[in-house]
Amino acid sequence: MLPRIATLLAGLSFTGLAHAATHYPLTVDNCGAPQTFGQAPERAVTIGQAGTEMLYALGLGDKLAGTSLWFNNVLPEYQALNDQVPRLADNEPSFEAVVGKRPQLVAVQFEWMVGAQGAVATREQFAELQIPTYLLPSDCEGKDNLVGADGTRLQAFQVESIYKSVSQLAEIFDVQDRGAALNADLKGRLDNARQQLAGKDLANTSALFWFSSADLKIDPYVAGRQGVADFMLRTLGVRNVVESTEEWPTVGWETLAKANPTWLIIARMDRRRFPADDYQKKLEFLHNDPVTKNMDAVKHNRIIILDADAMQAGIRLFRGLQTLSTAFASGKAEQ
């Protein structure tokens, strides 16, 4: 457990604010599908890095029987712990690999992995084996995942959905005090990121998130409105130059160059599904393409490199906010 979270936890207990123990059987309403737990899970499998690191931050690493779907290397403070947990797949695991770990909970970051059109399986397939599934609410609440590759948000992403995930997972595992401490830490990081920009005029500041590209010669996947990345910009008072309401639409570089954002934020990831997953290839493209090299952000080196998982609905988002806030405050990008 992080020292800061441990300190907060001690404070909660000392002041008599400790939460009551979970009463089992516990039924949790999760993305419209009630999930019942007869006891705290002893074995869990995660499909998605956000859920994995959330459980690590809750001090539940010893309950993990397998992980999968990684964008970045694990946070350094969890490296030793993560080394002891089997990785079922870098991307999506097979249904058989997950079930083979005999999990009492499968925690899922994206509904397209476990859902109506699940790349791994449907929730019903797990239910038939009496395995509860928990989808992070961030990817299902206010969102239609049957439209488009990444789904369509019907309303803007709400950061409260992350706090909800932490609280519900803490309740499922009967570690409510740890959940309260983690949420207090995350909220503190968000407040600090905002305060760092207090009094700074960002009215004319804009930004573009470039996640990846299926091929560097075609339109990139960039952050649209209403998603997690757009929330980060709105939180800090910076305008997203992409107007699409899709979460990660493809937009042509000519259009993006014409919008001429103040800042470019590019994803760094350790996965290699697409060529542009390599952030060095992104940088090389930006500095050499005849269209992008003339963008102000490129000419003045206002390019922020951010872990891909910091652009997702998990605990890294709050560290990502701090990175962006520091750059926006100083006018300089640390690479």
C-alpha positions as CSV (number, residue, x, y, z in Angstrom):
1,M,0.0,0.0,0.0
2,L,1.3,3.4,-0.8
3,P,2.6,5.3,2.3
4,R,0.2,8.2,1.7
5,I,-2.8,5.9,1.5
6,A,-1.6,4.1,4.6
7,T,-1.4,7.4,6.5
8,L,-4.9,8.3,5.4
9,L,-6.2,4.9,6.5
10,A,-4.6,5.3,9.9
11,G,-6.3,8.6,10.3
12,L,-9.7,7.2,9.4
13,S,-9.4,4.5,12.0
14,F,-8.1,6.8,14.7
15,T,-10.9,9.3,14.2
16,G,-13.5,6.5,14.5
17,L,-14.6,6.8,10.8
18,A,-13.7,3.1,10.0
19,H,-16.4,1.5,7.9
20,A,-18.5,-1.5,8.9
21,A,-17.6,-4.9,7.7
22,T,-19.3,-6.3,4.6
23,H,-22.3,-8.5,5.2
24,Y,-22.4,-11.5,2.9
25,P,-24.1,-12.6,0.7
26,L,-23.5,-9.2,-1.0
27,T,-25.3,-8.2,-4.2
28,V,-23.8,-5.4,-6.2
29,D,-25.7,-3.7,-9.1
30,N,-23.0,-3.6,-11.7
31,C,-23.8,-2.1,-15.2
32,G,-27.3,-3.4,-15.0
33,A,-26.4,-6.9,-14.0
34,P,-26.6,-7.7,-10.3
35,Q,-23.6,-9.8,-9.0
36,T,-23.8,-11.8,-5.8
37,F,-20.8,-12.7,-3.6
38,G,-21.2,-15.3,-0.9
39,Q,-17.8,-14.2,0.6
40,A,-14.8,-12.1,-0.2
41,P,-13.1,-13.5,-3.3
42,E,-9.9,-15.4,-2.7
43,R,-9.0,-15.6,-6.3
44,A,-9.6,-12.9,-8.9
45,V,-8.6,-12.4,-12.6
46,T,-8.4,-9.0,-14.2
47,I,-8.9,-8.1,-17.8
48,G,-7.5,-4.6,-18.1
49,Q,-4.7,-2.7,-16.4
50,A,-6.9,-0.2,-14.7
51,G,-8.6,-2.8,-12.6
52,T,-5.3,-4.6,-11.9
53,E,-3.6,-1.5,-10.5
54,M,-6.8,-0.6,-8.6
55,L,-6.7,-3.9,-6.8
56,Y,-3.0,-3.5,-6.1
57,A,-3.6,0.0,-4.7
58,L,-6.3,-1.6,-2.4
59,G,-3.7,-4.0,-1.1
60,L,-5.3,-7.0,-2.8
61,G,-2.5,-8.2,-4.9
62,D,-2.4,-11.5,-3.1
63,K,-5.9,-12.2,-4.3
64,L,-5.0,-12.0,-8.0
65,A,-4.6,-15.3,-9.9
66,G,-4.0,-13.7,-13.3
67,T,-3.9,-10.4,-15.2
68,S,-4.3,-9.4,-18.8
69,L,-4.7,-6.5,-21.2
70,W,-1.8,-4.2,-20.5
71,F,-1.0,-0.9,-22.1
72,N,2.0,0.1,-20.0
73,N,4.4,-1.6,-17.6
74,V,3.0,-1.8,-14.1
75,L,3.6,1.1,-11.8
76,P,7.1,0.8,-10.2
77,E,5.7,0.4,-6.6
78,Y,3.8,-2.7,-7.7
79,Q,6.5,-4.3,-9.8
80,A,7.7,-6.9,-7.2
81,L,4.1,-7.8,-6.5
82,N,3.1,-8.0,-10.1
83,D,6.1,-10.3,-10.9
84,Q,4.4,-12.9,-8.8
85,V,1.0,-12.8,-10.6
86,P,0.7,-14.8,-13.9
87,R,0.0,-12.7,-17.0
88,L,-2.5,-14.6,-19.1
89,A,-2.1,-12.3,-22.1
90,D,-0.7,-8.9,-23.0
91,N,-4.0,-8.2,-24.8
92,E,-7.2,-10.1,-24.4
93,P,-7.0,-13.6,-22.9
94,S,-8.9,-16.6,-24.0
95,F,-12.1,-17.6,-22.0
96,E,-10.4,-20.9,-21.2
97,A,-7.3,-19.2,-19.8
98,V,-9.5,-17.0,-17.4
99,V,-11.7,-19.9,-16.3
100,G,-8.7,-22.1,-15.8
101,K,-7.6,-19.9,-12.9
102,R,-10.9,-20.7,-11.1
103,P,-11.6,-17.1,-10.2
104,Q,-14.3,-16.0,-7.8
105,L,-14.3,-12.6,-9.5
106,V,-13.4,-11.4,-13.0
107,A,-12.8,-7.6,-13.0
108,V,-13.1,-6.1,-16.5
109,Q,-11.9,-2.6,-17.7
110,F,-13.8,-2.6,-21.0
111,E,-17.2,-4.0,-21.8
112,W,-16.1,-5.0,-25.3
113,M,-13.9,-7.6,-23.6
114,V,-16.7,-9.1,-21.5
115,G,-20.2,-8.0,-22.6
116,A,-22.8,-8.5,-25.3
117,Q,-20.1,-8.7,-28.0
118,G,-17.3,-9.8,-25.6
119,A,-13.9,-10.5,-27.2
120,V,-13.2,-12.8,-24.3
121,A,-16.8,-13.9,-23.4
122,T,-20.2,-12.7,-22.5
123,R,-21.2,-12.1,-18.9
124,E,-23.7,-14.9,-19.3
125,Q,-21.0,-17.4,-20.1
126,F,-19.2,-16.6,-16.9
127,A,-22.5,-16.6,-15.0
128,E,-23.2,-20.1,-16.2
129,L,-20.1,-21.2,-14.4
130,Q,-21.1,-19.2,-11.3
131,I,-18.3,-16.7,-11.8
132,P,-19.3,-13.1,-11.0
133,T,-18.0,-10.4,-13.3
134,Y,-17.4,-6.8,-12.4
135,L,-17.2,-4.2,-15.2
136,L,-15.6,-0.9,-14.2
137,P,-18.7,1.5,-14.2
138,S,-16.6,4.1,-16.1
139,D,-17.0,2.0,-19.3
140,C,-20.7,1.3,-19.1
141,E,-22.5,4.1,-17.3
142,G,-23.8,6.7,-19.7
143,K,-22.3,4.8,-22.6
144,D,-23.6,2.6,-25.5
145,N,-20.9,-0.1,-26.2
146,L,-22.9,-1.6,-29.1
147,V,-22.1,1.4,-31.3
148,G,-18.7,1.8,-32.8
149,A,-15.4,0.0,-32.0
150,D,-15.0,1.8,-28.6
151,G,-18.7,2.5,-27.9
152,T,-20.4,5.9,-27.8
153,R,-20.8,8.0,-24.7
154,L,-24.3,9.2,-24.2
155,Q,-23.1,11.6,-21.6
156,A,-19.7,13.0,-20.5
157,F,-17.4,10.7,-18.5
158,Q,-17.8,11.3,-14.7
159,V,-14.8,10.9,-12.5
160,E,-17.2,9.7,-9.7
161,S,-17.4,6.4,-11.6
162,I,-13.8,5.7,-10.6
163,Y,-14.5,6.4,-7.0
164,K,-17.5,4.1,-7.3
165,S,-15.3,1.3,-8.6
166,V,-12.9,1.7,-5.7
167,S,-15.7,1.7,-3.2
168,Q,-17.5,-1.2,-4.7
169,L,-14.4,-3.4,-5.1
170,A,-13.4,-2.5,-1.5
171,E,-16.9,-3.6,-0.3
172,I,-16.7,-6.8,-2.3
173,F,-13.4,-7.7,-0.7
174,D,-14.3,-6.3,2.7
175,V,-11.6,-3.7,2.8
176,Q,-13.8,-0.6,3.0
177,D,-11.3,1.5,4.9
178,R,-8.6,0.9,2.3
179,G,-11.2,2.0,-0.4
180,A,-11.9,5.2,1.5
181,A,-8.2,6.0,1.9
182,L,-7.5,5.4,-1.8
183,N,-10.4,7.6,-2.8
184,A,-9.2,10.3,-0.5
185,D,-5.8,10.1,-2.1
186,L,-7.1,10.3,-5.6
187,K,-9.4,13.2,-4.8
188,G,-6.4,15.0,-3.3
189,R,-4.3,14.5,-6.4
190,L,-7.1,15.9,-8.6
191,D,-7.5,19.0,-6.3
192,N,-3.7,19.5,-6.4
193,A,-3.7,19.4,-10.2
194,R,-6.4,22.1,-10.3
195,Q,-4.7,24.3,-7.7
196,Q,-1.4,24.2,-9.6
197,L,-3.2,26.2,-12.3
198,A,-5.1,28.6,-10.0
199,G,-4.9,32.1,-11.4
200,K,-3.4,31.0,-14.7
201,D,-5.3,32.2,-17.8
202,L,-5.9,29.2,-20.1
203,A,-8.7,30.7,-22.1
204,N,-6.8,30.4,-25.3
205,T,-5.0,27.1,-24.6
206,S,-6.0,24.0,-26.5
207,A,-4.8,20.5,-26.8
208,L,-4.9,17.3,-28.8
209,F,-4.6,13.7,-27.4
210,W,-3.0,11.3,-29.9
211,F,-3.5,7.7,-28.7
212,S,-2.2,5.6,-31.6
213,S,-2.7,4.9,-35.3
214,A,-3.4,1.6,-37.1
215,D,-0.8,2.8,-39.6
216,L,1.2,6.0,-39.6
217,K,0.1,6.8,-43.1
218,I,-3.6,7.0,-42.2
219,D,-5.7,9.1,-39.8
220,P,-4.8,8.8,-36.1
221,Y,-6.9,7.8,-33.2
222,V,-7.4,11.0,-31.1
223,A,-9.5,11.8,-28.1
224,G,-13.0,13.1,-28.8
225,R,-15.4,14.9,-26.5
226,Q,-17.1,13.3,-23.5
227,G,-14.4,10.7,-22.8
228,V,-11.8,10.3,-20.2
229,A,-9.1,12.4,-22.0
230,D,-11.5,15.2,-22.6
231,F,-12.4,15.1,-18.9
232,M,-8.8,15.7,-18.1
233,L,-8.6,18.8,-20.3
234,R,-12.0,20.2,-19.0
235,T,-10.8,19.6,-15.4
236,L,-7.8,21.8,-16.1
237,G,-9.6,24.4,-18.2
238,V,-8.0,23.5,-21.5
239,R,-10.0,23.1,-24.8
240,N,-10.0,19.9,-26.8
241,V,-9.6,20.8,-30.5
242,V,-11.5,17.6,-31.5
243,E,-15.2,18.1,-31.6
244,S,-16.4,14.5,-32.2
245,T,-18.4,12.9,-29.4
246,E,-16.8,9.5,-30.2
247,E,-14.4,8.4,-27.5
248,W,-11.4,7.8,-29.8
249,P,-12.3,8.9,-33.4
250,T,-10.0,8.9,-36.3
251,V,-9.4,12.5,-37.6
252,G,-7.1,13.6,-40.6
253,W,-3.9,15.4,-39.9
254,E,-4.9,18.2,-42.2
255,T,-7.9,18.9,-40.0
256,L,-5.9,18.6,-36.8
257,A,-3.1,20.9,-38.2
258,K,-5.7,23.5,-39.1
259,A,-7.0,23.4,-35.5
260,N,-3.4,24.0,-34.5
261,P,-3.6,23.0,-30.8
262,T,-1.3,24.7,-28.2
263,W,-0.3,21.3,-26.9
264,L,0.1,17.8,-28.3
265,I,-0.3,14.9,-25.8
266,I,0.9,11.6,-27.1
267,A,0.4,8.2,-25.6
268,R,3.4,6.1,-24.5
269,M,2.7,2.4,-24.3
270,D,4.6,-0.8,-24.0
271,R,2.1,-2.8,-26.0
272,R,2.8,-3.1,-29.7
273,R,-0.5,-3.7,-31.5
274,F,-0.1,-0.8,-33.9
275,P,3.1,0.8,-35.2
276,A,2.3,4.1,-33.5
277,D,2.0,2.5,-30.1
278,D,5.7,3.3,-30.0
279,Y,5.8,7.0,-28.9
280,Q,9.2,7.5,-30.6
281,K,7.6,6.7,-33.9
282,K,4.9,9.3,-33.1
283,L,7.6,11.9,-32.4
284,E,9.5,11.0,-35.6
285,F,6.3,11.4,-37.6
286,L,5.4,14.7,-36.0
287,H,8.8,16.3,-36.7
288,N,9.1,15.0,-40.3
289,D,5.6,14.9,-41.8
290,P,5.1,18.0,-44.1
291,V,1.8,18.8,-42.5
292,T,2.5,18.1,-38.8
293,K,6.0,19.6,-38.6
294,N,4.5,23.1,-39.1
295,M,2.1,22.9,-36.2
296,D,3.0,25.3,-33.4
297,A,3.1,22.6,-30.8
298,V,5.7,20.7,-32.8
299,K,7.8,23.7,-33.7
300,H,7.9,24.9,-30.1
301,N,8.2,21.4,-28.6
302,R,5.0,21.6,-26.6
303,I,4.6,17.8,-26.8
304,I,3.7,16.0,-23.6
305,I,4.3,12.2,-23.4
306,L,1.8,10.5,-21.2
307,D,1.4,6.8,-20.3
308,A,-1.6,5.4,-22.3
309,D,-3.1,4.1,-19.1
310,A,-3.2,7.6,-17.7
311,M,-5.7,8.4,-20.4
312,Q,-8.0,5.6,-19.1
313,A,-10.4,5.4,-16.2
314,G,-8.1,4.2,-13.5
315,I,-5.8,5.4,-10.7
316,R,-3.2,6.5,-13.3
317,L,-5.6,9.2,-14.6
318,F,-4.8,11.3,-11.5
319,R,-1.1,11.1,-12.0
320,G,-1.7,12.1,-15.6
321,L,-3.6,15.1,-14.5
322,Q,-0.7,16.2,-12.4
323,T,1.7,15.7,-15.3
324,L,-0.5,17.9,-17.6
325,S,-1.0,20.5,-14.9
326,T,2.7,20.8,-14.4
327,A,3.3,21.3,-18.1
328,F,0.5,23.8,-18.6
329,A,1.7,25.8,-15.6
330,S,5.3,26.0,-16.7
331,G,4.7,26.1,-20.4
332,K,7.3,23.3,-20.8
333,A,6.9,19.6,-21.5
334,E,9.1,17.1,-19.6
335,Q,10.0,14.2,-21.8
